[in-house]
Amino acid sequence: MRRAYFKFSWIAAALLAPQLLIVFVFFYWPSAQALYWAFTLEQPWGGGNTWVGFDNFRKVLSDAYYWSSVRVSVIYALATTVLAMSMALTLAIFVDRQLAGYKAYRVAIIWPYAVAAPAVGLAFQFVFNPGAGLFSYINTIAPGWWDLSKYPWQAVTAIVIAGAWKQVAYSFVFFLAALQSIPRSLTEAAAMDGARPLRRMMDLQLPLLTPTFFFLLVINITDSFTDSFGIVDTLTGGGPFRATDLMVYKIYADGFRGFDYSGAAAQSIILMLLVMALTFVQFRYIERRVHYT
Amino acid sequence: MIERTPVLNFATHVILIFGLVIILLPIWLAFVAATQTLQAVNSAPVEFWPSDQLLVNLAEAWAMSDFGPKFLNTLFVATGVVVGKITLACITAFALVFFNFRGRVLIFWMIFITLMLPLEVRIVPTYAVAANALTPFQTIMDWSGISWLIKAVSGIEVALEWNLLNSYTGLILPLVATATGTFLYRQFFLTIPDELVEAARMDGAGPLRFLWDILIPLSKTNIAALATIMFVYAWNQYLWPLLVITDRANYGMVVVQLSDLVPDQLTTGGGTPTWHLAMAATLVVMLPPIAIVILMQRWFIRGLINTDK
């Protein structure tokens, strides 16, 4: 720990105050508020909130719509993560060979990170649009076969592909950085032992990527729970028949369209616990990653 | 390393080009759509080659969404968030690392734990706080009896109110707290050798002078990396501005404007979907952050990896 300090004074307090105030007002207070709402119910004719214990949670957990929202969120999380990470890993391993055009490839894979989620949603809505998009070909042969606004599985496929597309760049940056931090001496030693590039990929690079892999796995799943709002909102709007009503989207819809603060708060608490659990796992792997490299 | 692997090299290029096609295809299609007329964009087989209507469509989309003031707004808010985040991260980390006081670790964890509470999961109560940012203090004063005391002594009813809805403050303030930035700065400050602090003190520099004249020049790379990431983050905000700003004519942000462009029954009234305009607007909106990422690639990658988010 540091030995040379400045003495604590009003300066330190003044430097800490802004961030602490903001964190208190916009993080801790709302979170406490969510807890309060989750365990109380607002009276219809005023008179404040009454304590209802776990009733809100019971109501949420016995709601079939909620469970279908959980189900589609899990499907979305797993499918986008698997798609995005496998694509990112493949691209990173081959970009890392640093052939001609390496820098061009790299920048061409990275830039989608900068595209806003609703823009991704809107662009993919055009791409998947039954009348004018990619699948209009199929629809000219079999009219009405592809229609996002009618068939739930197609809508889910669409948000999964859009979500995965957006996530590739992030994982790619990390995979590439991890690959480039593999010591050259290791690669050279393997080459001297007669390992050709493909053999080195399988036996040297992939095993050394494991920590990055686990780290990205958790980050991607967490992100898909929280960052999916923009994509869903512009691509499907939660439909058809609530088929793409992801958890974050449902909290928003219940809270701001249905004015069911208690129900939305209970769902927020559940999602918070989920994110916390995932973040906790992530920290364990971050630690492992530090030891590993 | 010198190896001859012509087959593998060829395969590498094939795989990478295939990957690029997948990544570029959706945006390419959006671009092609933005270059077409209303009739062409809605004719069944999708076009793969651009037409000549790009500028016309851009101009129309720009006018339709009133993008001029909205770009200025977005630029202002994004700059505000970037400056705010970097300033807060820097001064908080400075206080935590270079001052000796009890509760340092506690304060660090209090800030760090906010990572686990992304805006999306606490959106409803955060919105409620934004309607009156002083609610927490009002409630505390009511509960602790201070309000009662003030009323009894001076006869003034305590009613604190600070509405953040439809204001730049409301757009910027909730977004400037930064656990990752603080963490990044803390890591950097911990690498500053003790001798530097001692030398500065011996030369008579107070803490603020040390921060301004020594630490900030040293942390330029940190600032560049953080700024790139945070700018993209702020520019792409969607859910928060969507809720906080109802007066879009004055405070609208460009990304939120996209929600009005979804060509469904609501916007076209059963008419032909205006894909060419929607795609033109989408291109315009995503261009600035893409430009930043490509131009500041080095800083961007460094920022992404160092902040882990």
Interface residues (C-beta under 8 A of the other chain):
Chain A: R2 R3 A4 Y5 F6 K7 F8 S9 I11 A12 L15 L16 P18 Q19 L20 I22 V23 F24 V25 F26 F27 W29 P30 S31 Q33 A34 W37 M87 T90 L91 F94 V95 R97 L99 G101 Y105 V107 A108 I109 I110 W111 P112 Y113 A114 V115 A116 A117 P118 A119 V120 L122 A123 F124 Q125 F126 V127 N129 G131 A132 G133 L134 S136 Y137 N139 T140 W165 V168 Y170 V173 F174 A177 T187 E188 A191 R196 P197 L198 I219 T226 D227 F229 G230 D233 T234 G237 V248 I251 Y252 G255 F256 Y261 A264 A265 S268 L271 M272 V275 M276 T279 I286
Chain B: M1 E3 T5 L8 N9 T12 H13 I15 L16 G19 L20 I22 I23 L24 L25 P26 I27 L29 A30 A33 V41 N42 S43 A44 P45 V46 L88 I91 T92 F94 A95 L96 V97 F98 F99 N100 F101 I107 M110 I111 T114 L115 M116 L117 P118 E120 V121 R122 I123 V124 P125 T126 Y127 A128 V129 A133 T135 P136 L173 P174 V176 A177 T182 L190 D194 E195 V197 E198 R201 G206 P207 L208 F210 V232 W235 N236 Y238 L239 L243 V255 V256 L258 S259 L261 V262 D264 P273 W275 A278 M279 T282 V285 M286 P289 I290 I292 V293 I294 Q297 F300 I301 L304 I305 D308 K309
